[in-house]
């Protein structure tokens, strides 16, 4: 089975001082190591959720996977010819055109105009925006724009979908609706999804695998692939799992 492997990954950031310098003095710099000897395997075709304390490197990991950042050393192994797409809390949309056209323009290469329209129409229906297909993004609510962002990401045909707190800005009802939509989409399309969240309940509801990242770049994994959907967080097994993940995050 295809999988993504990160082997002995190191990533540092250097920040120059903002102090006023005179006489051409050298500006002091601070170097911070975010990832140190990170080793991780992400299975294909599953929804993997990454949790951990702020500053442990979750978003940096997504940037490396998306190609927006490069590692200092180590090896990142992704299946050949795979493409990635990133969905953030503030997704990129084209403000001057319609919902349908937004998705159509995001469809990957190798399609005719008719095929692009067919793909766009299917995805707009899939995220339940078909009644708003003629509106522009400025006419949509925050939740609808997030649905549009999700449709655009899916339209890219990327095999690896990266999601950095995608539902963080939404009210709890819209958030729950989009969580359900994401599960429905994953059930139909079987993409490889890596989702970062600070909400443990969200991780327990969505994940087929939970990865807890620590500040020293060690990880602990929890396999949820045998748990069916929808999940009852009040059940004893889920409460026990929640306690175990919480305890791991505290380490």
DAFEN-V583649 format. One record per residue. N is the residue number from 1. RES is the residue in one letter. SS is DSSP state (h for helix, s for strand, l for the rest). NEAR is the number of other C-alpha atoms within 12 Angstrom. D_LAST is the distance of its C-alpha to the last C-alpha in Angstrom with 1 decimal. Layout:
# DAFEN-V583649
n:N res:RES ss:SS near:NEAR d_last:D_LAST
n:N res:RES ss:SS near:NEAR d_last:D_LAST
This chain:
# DAFEN-V583649
n:1 res:X ss:l near:10 d_last:32.0
n:2 res:X ss:l near:20 d_last:31.2
n:3 res:X ss:s near:23 d_last:27.6
n:4 res:X ss:s near:29 d_last:25.9
n:5 res:X ss:s near:23 d_last:24.3
n:6 res:X ss:s near:28 d_last:22.4
n:7 res:X ss:s near:22 d_last:22.6
n:8 res:X ss:s near:22 d_last:21.4
n:9 res:X ss:s near:31 d_last:21.3
n:10 res:X ss:s near:29 d_last:21.2
n:11 res:X ss:s near:28 d_last:21.9
n:12 res:X ss:s near:22 d_last:22.6
n:13 res:X ss:s near:20 d_last:24.4
n:14 res:X ss:s near:15 d_last:27.0
n:15 res:X ss:s near:14 d_last:28.0
n:16 res:X ss:s near:15 d_last:31.4
n:17 res:X ss:l near:14 d_last:31.9
n:18 res:X ss:l near:11 d_last:33.9
n:19 res:X ss:l near:12 d_last:35.8
n:20 res:X ss:l near:12 d_last:39.6
n:21 res:X ss:l near:12 d_last:40.9
n:22 res:X ss:l near:8 d_last:44.6
n:23 res:X ss:l near:7 d_last:46.9
n:24 res:X ss:l near:7 d_last:45.0
n:25 res:X ss:l near:10 d_last:42.1
n:26 res:X ss:l near:13 d_last:39.2
n:27 res:X ss:l near:16 d_last:36.4
n:28 res:X ss:l near:14 d_last:33.1
n:29 res:X ss:s near:13 d_last:30.2
n:30 res:X ss:s near:13 d_last:26.4
n:31 res:X ss:s near:13 d_last:24.5
n:32 res:X ss:s near:18 d_last:20.9
n:33 res:X ss:s near:25 d_last:19.2
n:34 res:X ss:s near:30 d_last:17.3
n:35 res:X ss:s near:37 d_last:17.0
n:36 res:X ss:s near:31 d_last:17.1
n:37 res:X ss:s near:25 d_last:18.1
n:38 res:X ss:s near:34 d_last:16.9
n:39 res:X ss:s near:27 d_last:18.1
n:40 res:X ss:s near:32 d_last:18.4
n:41 res:X ss:s near:27 d_last:21.1
n:42 res:X ss:s near:37 d_last:22.2
n:43 res:X ss:s near:31 d_last:24.9
n:44 res:X ss:l near:25 d_last:28.1
n:45 res:X ss:l near:26 d_last:29.6
n:46 res:X ss:l near:35 d_last:26.3
n:47 res:X ss:s near:39 d_last:24.3
n:48 res:X ss:s near:41 d_last:20.8
n:49 res:X ss:s near:44 d_last:18.4
n:50 res:X ss:s near:46 d_last:15.5
n:51 res:X ss:s near:42 d_last:12.8
n:52 res:X ss:s near:35 d_last:9.9
n:53 res:X ss:l near:27 d_last:9.7
n:54 res:X ss:l near:21 d_last:13.2
n:55 res:X ss:l near:20 d_last:14.1
n:56 res:X ss:l near:29 d_last:12.0
n:57 res:X ss:l near:35 d_last:15.5
n:58 res:X ss:h near:36 d_last:16.1
n:59 res:X ss:h near:34 d_last:19.6
n:60 res:X ss:h near:33 d_last:20.4
n:61 res:X ss:h near:40 d_last:19.9
n:62 res:X ss:h near:35 d_last:22.4
n:63 res:X ss:h near:26 d_last:24.8
n:64 res:X ss:h near:31 d_last:24.8
n:65 res:X ss:h near:37 d_last:25.6
n:66 res:X ss:h near:28 d_last:28.2
n:67 res:X ss:l near:20 d_last:29.9
n:68 res:X ss:l near:16 d_last:29.6
n:69 res:X ss:l near:17 d_last:27.7
n:70 res:X ss:l near:22 d_last:28.2
n:71 res:X ss:l near:30 d_last:25.7
n:72 res:X ss:l near:21 d_last:26.4
n:73 res:X ss:s near:19 d_last:26.3
n:74 res:X ss:s near:21 d_last:25.3
n:75 res:X ss:s near:23 d_last:26.8
n:76 res:X ss:s near:28 d_last:26.5
n:77 res:X ss:s near:23 d_last:28.6
n:78 res:X ss:l near:26 d_last:29.8
n:79 res:X ss:l near:20 d_last:32.7
n:80 res:X ss:l near:13 d_last:36.1
n:81 res:X ss:l near:12 d_last:37.6
n:82 res:X ss:l near:23 d_last:34.6
n:83 res:X ss:l near:24 d_last:34.4
n:84 res:X ss:s near:33 d_last:31.5
n:85 res:X ss:s near:38 d_last:31.6
n:86 res:X ss:s near:37 d_last:29.2
n:87 res:X ss:s near:38 d_last:29.1
n:88 res:X ss:s near:30 d_last:27.6
n:89 res:X ss:l near:27 d_last:27.8
n:90 res:X ss:l near:24 d_last:31.2
n:91 res:X ss:l near:32 d_last:32.8
n:92 res:X ss:l near:24 d_last:35.8
n:93 res:X ss:l near:32 d_last:39.1
n:94 res:X ss:l near:23 d_last:42.7
n:95 res:X ss:l near:19 d_last:43.9
n:96 res:X ss:l near:15 d_last:47.6
n:97 res:X ss:l near:19 d_last:48.0
n:98 res:X ss:s near:28 d_last:47.5
n:99 res:X ss:h near:42 d_last:44.5
n:100 res:X ss:h near:40 d_last:46.3
n:101 res:X ss:h near:33 d_last:47.3
n:102 res:X ss:h near:39 d_last:43.8
n:103 res:X ss:h near:44 d_last:42.6
n:104 res:X ss:h near:37 d_last:45.7
n:105 res:X ss:h near:29 d_last:45.1
n:106 res:X ss:h near:31 d_last:41.6
n:107 res:X ss:l near:32 d_last:42.9
n:108 res:X ss:l near:26 d_last:42.5
n:109 res:X ss:l near:16 d_last:45.5
n:110 res:X ss:l near:11 d_last:48.0
n:111 res:X ss:l near:19 d_last:49.1
n:112 res:X ss:l near:14 d_last:52.5
n:113 res:X ss:h near:16 d_last:52.9
n:114 res:X ss:h near:13 d_last:53.6
n:115 res:X ss:h near:18 d_last:50.5
n:116 res:X ss:h near:27 d_last:48.3
n:117 res:X ss:h near:25 d_last:49.7
n:118 res:X ss:h near:20 d_last:49.1
n:119 res:X ss:h near:30 d_last:45.5
n:120 res:X ss:h near:38 d_last:45.0
n:121 res:X ss:h near:32 d_last:46.7
n:122 res:X ss:h near:25 d_last:44.6
n:123 res:X ss:h near:38 d_last:41.3
n:124 res:X ss:h near:36 d_last:42.5
n:125 res:X ss:h near:23 d_last:43.3
n:126 res:X ss:h near:31 d_last:40.0
n:127 res:X ss:l near:39 d_last:38.1
n:128 res:X ss:l near:29 d_last:40.8
n:129 res:X ss:l near:34 d_last:42.4
n:130 res:X ss:h near:23 d_last:45.8
n:131 res:X ss:h near:17 d_last:47.3
n:132 res:X ss:h near:25 d_last:46.2
n:133 res:X ss:l near:32 d_last:47.0
n:134 res:X ss:l near:21 d_last:49.7
n:135 res:X ss:l near:24 d_last:47.7
n:136 res:X ss:s near:24 d_last:46.1
n:137 res:X ss:h near:31 d_last:42.4
n:138 res:X ss:h near:19 d_last:43.4
n:139 res:X ss:h near:18 d_last:44.9
n:140 res:X ss:l near:23 d_last:41.7
n:141 res:X ss:l near:19 d_last:39.0
n:142 res:X ss:h near:24 d_last:35.4
n:143 res:X ss:h near:33 d_last:34.5
n:144 res:X ss:h near:35 d_last:37.6
n:145 res:X ss:h near:42 d_last:36.8
n:146 res:X ss:h near:39 d_last:33.4
n:147 res:X ss:h near:48 d_last:35.3
n:148 res:X ss:h near:50 d_last:37.7
n:149 res:X ss:h near:41 d_last:34.9
n:150 res:X ss:h near:46 d_last:33.6
n:151 res:X ss:h near:47 d_last:37.2
n:152 res:X ss:h near:40 d_last:37.7
n:153 res:X ss:h near:41 d_last:34.6
n:154 res:X ss:h near:43 d_last:35.9
n:155 res:X ss:h near:38 d_last:39.3
n:156 res:X ss:l near:33 d_last:38.2
n:157 res:X ss:l near:32 d_last:38.1
n:158 res:X ss:l near:29 d_last:34.8
n:159 res:X ss:l near:33 d_last:33.2
n:160 res:X ss:s near:41 d_last:29.7
n:161 res:X ss:s near:43 d_last:28.8
n:162 res:X ss:s near:42 d_last:25.9
n:163 res:X ss:s near:39 d_last:24.8
n:164 res:X ss:s near:34 d_last:22.8
n:165 res:X ss:l near:32 d_last:22.3
n:166 res:X ss:l near:39 d_last:25.9
n:167 res:X ss:l near:38 d_last:26.3
n:168 res:X ss:l near:28 d_last:24.5
n:169 res:X ss:l near:22 d_last:27.9
n:170 res:X ss:l near:23 d_last:29.4
n:171 res:X ss:l near:14 d_last:30.2
n:172 res:X ss:h near:16 d_last:28.5
n:173 res:X ss:h near:13 d_last:31.7
n:174 res:X ss:h near:22 d_last:32.2
n:175 res:X ss:h near:27 d_last:28.6
n:176 res:X ss:h near:21 d_last:28.9
n:177 res:X ss:h near:22 d_last:32.2
n:178 res:X ss:h near:34 d_last:30.9
n:179 res:X ss:h near:36 d_last:28.0
n:180 res:X ss:h near:25 d_last:30.8
n:181 res:X ss:h near:29 d_last:33.0
n:182 res:X ss:h near:35 d_last:30.3
n:183 res:X ss:h near:29 d_last:30.0
n:184 res:X ss:h near:21 d_last:33.8
n:185 res:X ss:h near:30 d_last:34.1
n:186 res:X ss:h near:30 d_last:31.6
n:187 res:X ss:h near:21 d_last:33.5
n:188 res:X ss:h near:14 d_last:36.7
n:189 res:X ss:h near:24 d_last:35.8
n:190 res:X ss:l near:23 d_last:32.9
n:191 res:X ss:l near:32 d_last:31.4
n:192 res:X ss:s near:37 d_last:28.3
n:193 res:X ss:s near:43 d_last:26.0
n:194 res:X ss:s near:45 d_last:22.6
n:195 res:X ss:s near:44 d_last:21.4
n:196 res:X ss:s near:44 d_last:18.7
n:197 res:X ss:l near:37 d_last:17.9
n:198 res:X ss:l near:28 d_last:15.8
n:199 res:X ss:l near:29 d_last:17.3
n:200 res:X ss:h near:33 d_last:15.4
n:201 res:X ss:h near:28 d_last:18.8
n:202 res:X ss:h near:35 d_last:20.5
n:203 res:X ss:h near:36 d_last:18.2
n:204 res:X ss:h near:43 d_last:19.0
n:205 res:X ss:h near:36 d_last:22.7
n:206 res:X ss:h near:42 d_last:23.2
n:207 res:X ss:l near:40 d_last:21.1
n:208 res:X ss:l near:36 d_last:22.4
n:209 res:X ss:s near:34 d_last:19.3
n:210 res:X ss:s near:43 d_last:15.8
n:211 res:X ss:s near:38 d_last:13.8
n:212 res:X ss:s near:38 d_last:10.2
n:213 res:X ss:s near:40 d_last:10.1
n:214 res:X ss:l near:28 d_last:7.7
n:215 res:X ss:l near:25 d_last:9.5
n:216 res:X ss:l near:23 d_last:10.6
n:217 res:X ss:l near:31 d_last:12.1
n:218 res:X ss:l near:26 d_last:10.7
n:219 res:X ss:s near:30 d_last:10.8
n:220 res:X ss:s near:29 d_last:10.7
n:221 res:X ss:s near:30 d_last:13.9
n:222 res:X ss:s near:27 d_last:15.4
n:223 res:X ss:s near:24 d_last:19.2
n:224 res:X ss:l near:27 d_last:21.0
n:225 res:X ss:l near:21 d_last:24.3
n:226 res:X ss:l near:12 d_last:26.1
n:227 res:X ss:l near:20 d_last:25.5
n:228 res:X ss:l near:16 d_last:28.5
n:229 res:X ss:l near:20 d_last:29.1
n:230 res:X ss:l near:18 d_last:29.3
n:231 res:X ss:l near:25 d_last:26.3
n:232 res:X ss:l near:19 d_last:26.2
n:233 res:X ss:l near:22 d_last:22.9
n:234 res:X ss:l near:14 d_last:24.4
n:235 res:X ss:l near:13 d_last:24.9
n:236 res:X ss:h near:12 d_last:23.2
n:237 res:X ss:h near:16 d_last:21.8
n:238 res:X ss:h near:24 d_last:20.3
n:239 res:X ss:h near:19 d_last:18.9
n:240 res:X ss:h near:15 d_last:17.2
n:241 res:X ss:h near:27 d_last:15.9
n:242 res:X ss:h near:27 d_last:14.7
n:243 res:X ss:h near:18 d_last:12.8
n:244 res:X ss:h near:21 d_last:11.2
n:245 res:X ss:h near:32 d_last:10.3
n:246 res:X ss:h near:28 d_last:9.1
n:247 res:X ss:h near:16 d_last:6.8
n:248 res:X ss:h near:24 d_last:5.5
n:249 res:X ss:h near:28 d_last:5.5
n:250 res:X ss:h near:17 d_last:3.8
n:251 res:X ss:l near:17 d_last:0.0
